[in-house]
């Protein structure tokens, strides 16, 4: 059998046509779904500018886990100490840093603004947060990354949600600080038009896929109820979200709770981050695969099914694109594909741009500069879909791997952030 015969046999099989129909239909269906459900969220919960008034002021602990964060943590502490709230404590848990992170934090300790928990050994972010929990005095724990800078009113927007006894966590709205590179601007569009839009939509479903690892507020009793964070999971934020929701705790998204973050500015750093996210999600899907079998977890079915389908679509993207590339190289025009946009390609592109515009317009009220970067959205399906699809594809085996029994250590790298932080 020649290569042409082999390619022809594949592209006239029923499996190929199922794959190509799914490949074409998935982004169309999901774009319509994300746009419509996020609009429901906006009309129900985002109509009013003013935050809901607090009925009481619970004690709050702000926890910042850190490992080799000397370049960024001073900016985070300066922002945290400026939060507008009557009474809260700031606790930094340093997880065996080998740089000057501890020295930077100690400057704030001497002024009485910060408490420091100094660990001598790097045991990972999840373990560091678990070790710190018994030392916290707050009823509510705001956990944030060491490179995050929250808005002064962040607690005023998050805390009213905890008046409802079933609310375990409220995730905030991360905004990109370093927008001076092409990749950073693409990520700004992503966090507005993909991440923020999906959290609005998932909130309508009643369950969300994950809280933001950059900043989220938790009821301390809920964290203790599920045994805290899981040190063996690559993405402890996704895993904690699923554990809480399996215990029927409610998790909410608050778009007014803004936090500014520094995102990767090099392709290698971005790909490494997304590969870790992909592997983490796949391990969560593997660990919690039984939710699909139980009626009591039915409210988690949409996020489980959608997450699984997104991974399947990424696999189709890589396999079909590779197949079509080989077909063109062999002089055999692939069935169902064309180098120029056809009808379904134009529909996908139009809906993708509409979804990106919807998210950008929604978040413009919180980050006015967002709209001026919307022209970069045209590159999102071209650059990002390829990057994320490949990250998912090479991580597929993690979908079938059991989580490690060892704690996942972190390896903080801030070299590619140095220029942004210095400026």
Rosetta blueprint (number, residue, H / E / L):
1 X L
2 X L
3 X H
4 X H
5 X H
6 X H
7 X H
8 X H
9 X H
10 X H
11 X H
12 X L
13 X L
14 X H
15 X H
16 X H
17 X H
18 X H
19 X H
20 X H
21 X H
22 X H
23 X H
24 X H
25 X H
26 X H
27 X H
28 X H
29 X H
30 X H
31 X H
32 X H
33 X H
34 X H
35 X H
36 X H
37 X H
38 X H
39 X H
40 X H
41 X H
42 X H
43 X H
44 X H
45 X H
46 X L
47 X L
48 X L
49 X L
50 X L
51 X L
52 X L
53 X L
54 X L
55 X L
56 X L
57 X L
58 X L
59 X L
60 X E
61 X E
62 X E
63 X E
64 X E
65 X E
66 X E
67 X L
68 X L
69 X L
70 X L
71 X L
72 X L
73 X H
74 X H
75 X H
76 X H
77 X H
78 X H
79 X H
80 X H
81 X L
82 X L
83 X L
84 X L
85 X L
86 X L
87 X L
88 X E
89 X E
90 X E
91 X E
92 X E
93 X E
94 X E
95 X E
96 X L
97 X L
98 X L
99 X L
100 X L
101 X H
102 X H
103 X H
104 X H
105 X H
106 X H
107 X H
108 X H
109 X H
110 X H
111 X L
112 X L
113 X L
114 X L
115 X E
116 X E
117 X E
118 X E
119 X E
120 X L
121 X L
122 X L
123 X L
124 X L
125 X H
126 X H
127 X H
128 X H
129 X H
130 X H
131 X H
132 X H
133 X H
134 X L
135 X L
136 X L
137 X L
138 X L
139 X L
140 X E
141 X E
142 X E
143 X E
144 X E
145 X L
146 X L
147 X L
148 X L
149 X E
150 X E
151 X L
152 X L
153 X L
154 X H
155 X H
156 X H
157 X H
158 X H
159 X H
160 X H
161 X H
162 X H
163 X H
164 X L
165 X L
166 X L
167 X E
168 X E
169 X E
170 X E
171 X E
172 X E
173 X E
174 X E
175 X E
176 X E
177 X L
178 X L
179 X L
180 X L
181 X L
182 X H
183 X H
184 X H
185 X H
186 X H
187 X H
188 X H
189 X H
190 X H
191 X H
192 X H
193 X H
194 X H
195 X H
196 X H
197 X H
198 X H
199 X H
200 X H
201 X H
202 X H
203 X H
204 X H
205 X H
206 X L
207 X L
208 X L
209 X L
210 X L
211 X L
212 X L
213 X L
214 X L
215 X E
216 X E
217 X E
218 X E
219 X E
220 X H
221 X H
222 X H
223 X H
224 X H
225 X H
226 X L
227 X L
228 X L
229 X L
230 X L
231 X L
232 X L
233 X L
234 X L
235 X L
236 X H
237 X H
238 X H
239 X H
240 X H
241 X H
242 X H
243 X H
244 X H
245 X H
246 X H
247 X L
248 X L
249 X L
250 X E
251 X E
252 X E
253 X E
254 X E
255 X E
256 X E
257 X E
258 X E
259 X E
260 X E
261 X E
262 X L
263 X L
264 X L
265 X L
266 X L
267 X H
268 X H
269 X H
270 X H
271 X H
272 X H
273 X H
274 X H
275 X H
276 X H
277 X H
278 X H
279 X H
280 X H
281 X H
282 X H
283 X H
284 X H
285 X H
286 X H
287 X H
288 X L
289 X H
290 X H
291 X H
292 X H
293 X H
294 X L
295 X H
296 X H
297 X H
298 X H
299 X H
300 X H
301 X H
302 X H
303 X H
304 X H
305 X H
306 X H
307 X H
308 X H
309 X H
310 X H
311 X H
312 X H
313 X H
314 X H
315 X H
316 X H
317 X H
318 X H
319 X H
320 X H
321 X H
322 X H
323 X H
324 X H
325 X H
326 X H
327 X H
328 X H
329 X H
330 X L
331 X L
332 X L
333 X L
334 X L
335 X L
336 X L
337 X L
338 X L
339 X L
340 X L
341 X L
342 X L
343 X H
344 X H
345 X H
346 X H
347 X H
348 X H
349 X H
350 X H
351 X H
352 X H
353 X H
354 X H
355 X H
356 X H
357 X H
358 X H
359 X H
360 X H
361 X H
362 X H
363 X H
364 X H
365 X L
366 X L
367 X L
368 X H
369 X H
370 X H
371 X H
372 X H
373 X H
374 X H
375 X H
376 X H
377 X H
378 X H
379 X H
380 X H
381 X H
382 X H
383 X H
384 X H
385 X H
386 X H
387 X H
388 X H
389 X H
390 X H
391 X H
392 X H
393 X H
394 X L
395 X L
396 X H
397 X H
398 X H
399 X H
400 X H
401 X L
402 X L
403 X L
404 X L
405 X L
406 X L
407 X L
408 X L
409 X L
410 X L
411 X L
412 X L
413 X L
414 X L
415 X H
416 X H
417 X H
418 X H
419 X H
420 X H
421 X H
422 X H
423 X L
